[in-house]
């Protein structure tokens, strides 16, 4: 798994769920460091729901992680 992640852009590795038009995780994650840079203060994000791909499952199904 590590070999698949190292050297890749975080938004390529963890994209929003294309099957969920209401997914906002990527936008939220991108906004946090910008707020920190703009304000000069730490930024705290709420927990984010993230649907993890499950390539070992038939059809590569997705398994939800995070708060509901």
C-alpha positions as CSV (number, residue, x, y, z in Angstrom):
1,X,0.0,0.0,0.0
2,X,2.7,2.5,1.0
3,X,4.4,2.1,-2.5
4,X,1.1,3.2,-4.1
5,X,0.9,6.4,-2.0
6,X,4.4,7.7,-1.7
7,X,5.2,10.5,-4.1
8,X,1.6,11.0,-5.2
9,X,-0.5,14.1,-4.7
10,X,-2.9,13.7,-1.8
11,X,-5.9,14.7,-3.9
12,X,-5.1,12.1,-6.5
13,X,-4.8,9.3,-3.9
14,X,-7.9,10.4,-1.9
15,X,-10.4,11.8,-4.4
16,X,-14.0,12.6,-3.6
17,X,-16.5,9.7,-4.3
18,X,-17.6,10.3,-7.8
19,X,-20.8,8.4,-7.1
20,X,-21.8,11.0,-4.4
21,X,-22.6,14.4,-5.8
22,X,-22.8,15.8,-2.2
23,X,-19.2,14.7,-1.4
24,X,-17.2,17.7,-0.1
25,X,-14.2,16.1,1.5
26,X,-11.7,17.3,-1.1
27,X,-13.0,20.9,-1.1
28,X,-12.9,20.9,2.7
29,X,-9.4,19.5,2.9
30,X,-8.1,22.0,0.3
31,X,-9.7,24.9,2.2
32,X,-8.1,24.1,5.6
33,X,-4.4,24.9,4.7
34,X,-5.5,28.0,2.8
35,X,-7.4,29.3,5.9
36,X,-4.2,28.7,8.0
37,X,-2.0,30.5,5.5
38,X,-4.5,33.4,5.3
39,X,-5.0,33.9,9.0
40,X,-1.7,32.7,10.3
41,X,-3.6,30.6,12.8
42,X,-4.0,26.8,13.1
43,X,-7.1,25.4,11.4
44,X,-9.1,22.5,12.8
45,X,-11.3,20.5,10.6
46,X,-14.2,18.4,11.6
47,X,-14.0,14.7,11.0
48,X,-14.5,13.9,7.3
49,X,-16.4,11.0,5.9
50,X,-14.3,9.2,3.3
51,X,-15.3,6.2,1.1
52,X,-12.4,3.9,0.7
53,X,-12.1,1.8,-2.4
54,X,-12.1,-2.0,-1.8
55,X,-10.4,-3.5,-4.8
56,X,-10.5,-7.0,-3.2
57,X,-14.3,-6.9,-3.3
58,X,-16.3,-7.8,-6.4
59,X,-16.7,-4.6,-8.5
60,X,-14.1,-2.7,-6.4
61,X,-16.9,-1.6,-4.0
62,X,-16.5,1.3,-1.6
63,X,-16.5,1.0,2.2
64,X,-17.5,4.1,4.2
65,X,-15.2,5.4,6.9
66,X,-15.7,8.4,9.2
67,X,-18.7,9.8,10.9
68,X,-22.2,9.3,9.6
